[in-house]
Amino acid sequence: MSLTKSERAIIMSIWDKISMQSEIIGTETLERLFSSFPQTKTYFPHFDLHPGSPQLRTHGSKVVAAIGDAVKNIDNIASALTKLSELHAYILRVDPVNFKVGKWSGVPVGRATGLLSHCLLVTLAAHFPAEFTAETHAAWDKYLSILSSVLTEKYR
């Protein structure tokens, strides 16, 4: 799967707004993740998972920064995320269901959103309601699907 020229333009156009609020968006995305999918908390036993904690803010910023690295390397996402993929697969041993496409907990999802991707899409829609049109949602859903595929590549 690859992005069309139009989808790339959509992703890059909203990225500037996202990057200016990276800590807020990253923190809120993680708060949604842990609230909606409490099983994901098991990967963060050393974190203070209370809303707005310094650890959530720091990690949320890292998550958004990684997404930004992929945006900056939109023509070669796999190379931009190689180290992150290896970290999650081999060192942290995060269950790939957290990134994967399909259904989780019996809830059907969009084209390709995993747990974190779904929470990010909801957060983006809440922060940018005017810009987050159906076309933007579809482009970001596809983009996050590609990121999810790259992050789960090392599990195969």
C-alpha beads as a LAMMPS data file, in Angstrom:
LAMMPS data file: protein, C-alpha beads

156 atoms
155 bonds

1 atom types
1 bond types

-500.0 500.0 xlo xhi
-500.0 500.0 ylo yhi
-500.0 500.0 zlo zhi

Masses

1 110.0

Atoms # bond

1 1 1 0.000 0.000 0.000
2 1 1 1.268 3.446 -0.790
3 1 1 0.022 6.973 -0.425
4 1 1 -1.221 8.989 -3.356
5 1 1 0.175 12.436 -4.039
6 1 1 -3.046 13.928 -2.677
7 1 1 -2.865 11.869 0.532
8 1 1 0.746 12.910 1.083
9 1 1 -0.222 16.557 0.694
10 1 1 -3.055 16.157 3.210
11 1 1 -0.800 14.481 5.775
12 1 1 1.942 17.054 5.396
13 1 1 -0.450 20.010 5.497
14 1 1 -1.911 19.116 8.894
15 1 1 1.434 17.921 10.256
16 1 1 2.632 21.490 10.886
17 1 1 -0.339 22.068 13.189
18 1 1 0.161 18.742 14.953
19 1 1 3.871 19.339 15.527
20 1 1 3.171 22.678 17.227
21 1 1 1.054 20.806 19.795
22 1 1 3.047 17.572 19.933
23 1 1 3.188 17.226 23.716
24 1 1 -0.519 17.909 24.173
25 1 1 -1.577 15.623 21.336
26 1 1 0.827 12.854 22.342
27 1 1 -0.206 12.991 25.995
28 1 1 -3.906 13.013 25.178
29 1 1 -3.445 10.117 22.735
30 1 1 -1.750 8.015 25.424
31 1 1 -4.393 8.961 27.994
32 1 1 -7.080 7.758 25.556
33 1 1 -5.104 4.579 24.892
34 1 1 -4.736 3.668 28.559
35 1 1 -8.323 4.605 29.367
36 1 1 -9.909 2.795 26.411
37 1 1 -7.536 -0.168 26.292
38 1 1 -6.275 -0.727 29.847
39 1 1 -4.394 -3.865 28.804
40 1 1 -1.811 -1.589 27.175
41 1 1 -0.781 -0.296 30.617
42 1 1 1.184 -3.519 31.161
43 1 1 3.969 -2.167 28.937
44 1 1 4.457 0.821 31.221
45 1 1 4.676 -0.564 34.782
46 1 1 7.301 2.041 35.708
47 1 1 5.234 5.010 34.483
48 1 1 2.942 7.253 36.472
49 1 1 -0.130 6.803 34.257
50 1 1 -2.217 9.533 35.837
51 1 1 -3.491 12.108 33.318
52 1 1 -0.887 14.740 32.551
53 1 1 1.968 13.026 34.401
54 1 1 5.498 14.010 33.347
55 1 1 6.138 10.489 32.037
56 1 1 3.012 10.545 29.862
57 1 1 3.941 13.972 28.519
58 1 1 7.494 12.851 27.724
59 1 1 6.455 9.598 26.086
60 1 1 3.590 11.283 24.228
61 1 1 6.080 13.739 22.767
62 1 1 8.293 10.822 21.689
63 1 1 5.377 9.104 19.977
64 1 1 4.438 12.223 18.038
65 1 1 8.114 12.855 17.201
66 1 1 8.393 9.348 15.719
67 1 1 5.297 9.985 13.622
68 1 1 6.905 13.258 12.557
69 1 1 10.108 11.484 11.532
70 1 1 7.988 9.273 9.312
71 1 1 6.209 12.332 7.867
72 1 1 9.574 13.929 7.083
73 1 1 10.590 10.683 5.356
74 1 1 7.212 9.992 3.811
75 1 1 8.856 8.469 0.730
76 1 1 10.833 6.001 2.846
77 1 1 8.891 5.408 6.056
78 1 1 10.427 1.972 6.625
79 1 1 13.961 3.310 6.958
80 1 1 12.784 6.153 9.193
81 1 1 11.213 3.694 11.648
82 1 1 13.632 0.747 11.504
83 1 1 15.171 1.358 14.924
84 1 1 11.777 1.962 16.518
85 1 1 10.416 -1.237 14.988
86 1 1 13.371 -3.233 16.294
87 1 1 13.036 -1.675 19.744
88 1 1 9.360 -2.614 20.045
89 1 1 9.793 -6.113 18.609
90 1 1 13.063 -7.319 20.116
91 1 1 13.687 -5.314 23.284
92 1 1 10.307 -4.141 24.582
93 1 1 8.438 -7.118 23.097
94 1 1 5.235 -5.182 22.611
95 1 1 2.402 -7.406 21.453
96 1 1 1.906 -6.607 17.747
97 1 1 -1.874 -6.460 18.246
98 1 1 -1.268 -2.972 19.617
99 1 1 -0.171 -1.901 16.129
100 1 1 -2.086 -4.288 13.910
101 1 1 -4.948 -3.872 11.554
102 1 1 -8.367 -5.328 12.121
103 1 1 -10.551 -5.924 15.147
104 1 1 -9.686 -5.729 18.805
105 1 1 -12.005 -6.515 21.673
106 1 1 -14.717 -7.229 19.100
107 1 1 -14.756 -3.608 17.922
108 1 1 -14.451 -3.220 14.148
109 1 1 -12.000 -0.531 13.146
110 1 1 -11.319 1.476 10.045
111 1 1 -9.135 0.440 7.164
112 1 1 -6.117 -0.123 9.325
113 1 1 -6.111 1.444 12.709
114 1 1 -4.499 -0.301 15.624
115 1 1 -5.033 0.699 19.225
116 1 1 -2.646 3.644 19.292
117 1 1 -3.558 4.747 15.771
118 1 1 -7.240 4.781 16.664
119 1 1 -6.590 6.919 19.732
120 1 1 -4.460 9.313 17.697
121 1 1 -7.174 9.700 15.058
122 1 1 -9.740 10.532 17.750
123 1 1 -7.349 13.048 19.304
124 1 1 -6.641 14.711 15.959
125 1 1 -10.355 14.946 15.187
126 1 1 -10.960 16.564 18.590
127 1 1 -8.147 19.097 18.181
128 1 1 -8.706 19.961 14.528
129 1 1 -12.434 19.542 13.810
130 1 1 -12.506 21.898 10.832
131 1 1 -9.439 20.407 9.176
132 1 1 -10.184 16.777 10.001
133 1 1 -12.568 16.153 7.122
134 1 1 -13.532 12.700 5.873
135 1 1 -10.775 12.986 3.266
136 1 1 -8.211 13.916 5.925
137 1 1 -9.390 11.096 8.170
138 1 1 -9.047 8.586 5.326
139 1 1 -5.538 9.813 4.446
140 1 1 -4.363 9.653 8.065
141 1 1 -5.971 6.243 8.533
142 1 1 -4.060 4.948 5.522
143 1 1 -0.836 6.613 6.646
144 1 1 -1.113 5.138 10.146
145 1 1 -1.808 1.756 8.584
146 1 1 1.507 2.002 6.770
147 1 1 3.241 2.981 10.021
148 1 1 1.607 0.018 11.771
149 1 1 2.814 -2.335 9.053
150 1 1 6.350 -1.011 9.374
151 1 1 6.290 -1.352 13.168
152 1 1 5.066 -4.968 12.980
153 1 1 7.426 -5.974 10.170
154 1 1 10.068 -7.292 12.585
155 1 1 7.562 -9.678 14.175
156 1 1 7.352 -11.780 11.021

Bonds

1 1 1 2
2 1 2 3
3 1 3 4
4 1 4 5
5 1 5 6
6 1 6 7
7 1 7 8
8 1 8 9
9 1 9 10
10 1 10 11
11 1 11 12
12 1 12 13
13 1 13 14
14 1 14 15
15 1 15 16
16 1 16 17
17 1 17 18
18 1 18 19
19 1 19 20
20 1 20 21
21 1 21 22
22 1 22 23
23 1 23 24
24 1 24 25
25 1 25 26
26 1 26 27
27 1 27 28
28 1 28 29
29 1 29 30
30 1 30 31
31 1 31 32
32 1 32 33
33 1 33 34
34 1 34 35
35 1 35 36
36 1 36 37
37 1 37 38
38 1 38 39
39 1 39 40
40 1 40 41
41 1 41 42
42 1 42 43
43 1 43 44
44 1 44 45
45 1 45 46
46 1 46 47
47 1 47 48
48 1 48 49
49 1 49 50
50 1 50 51
51 1 51 52
52 1 52 53
53 1 53 54
54 1 54 55
55 1 55 56
56 1 56 57
57 1 57 58
58 1 58 59
59 1 59 60
60 1 60 61
61 1 61 62
62 1 62 63
63 1 63 64
64 1 64 65
65 1 65 66
66 1 66 67
67 1 67 68
68 1 68 69
69 1 69 70
70 1 70 71
71 1 71 72
72 1 72 73
73 1 73 74
74 1 74 75
75 1 75 76
76 1 76 77
77 1 77 78
78 1 78 79
79 1 79 80
80 1 80 81
81 1 81 82
82 1 82 83
83 1 83 84
84 1 84 85
85 1 85 86
86 1 86 87
87 1 87 88
88 1 88 89
89 1 89 90
90 1 90 91
91 1 91 92
92 1 92 93
93 1 93 94
94 1 94 95
95 1 95 96
96 1 96 97
97 1 97 98
98 1 98 99
99 1 99 100
100 1 100 101
101 1 101 102
102 1 102 103
103 1 103 104
104 1 104 105
105 1 105 106
106 1 106 107
107 1 107 108
108 1 108 109
109 1 109 110
110 1 110 111
111 1 111 112
112 1 112 113
113 1 113 114
114 1 114 115
115 1 115 116
116 1 116 117
117 1 117 118
118 1 118 119
119 1 119 120
120 1 120 121
121 1 121 122
122 1 122 123
123 1 123 124
124 1 124 125
125 1 125 126
126 1 126 127
127 1 127 128
128 1 128 129
129 1 129 130
130 1 130 131
131 1 131 132
132 1 132 133
133 1 133 134
134 1 134 135
135 1 135 136
136 1 136 137
137 1 137 138
138 1 138 139
139 1 139 140
140 1 140 141
141 1 141 142
142 1 142 143
143 1 143 144
144 1 144 145
145 1 145 146
146 1 146 147
147 1 147 148
148 1 148 149
149 1 149 150
150 1 150 151
151 1 151 152
152 1 152 153
153 1 153 154
154 1 154 155
155 1 155 156
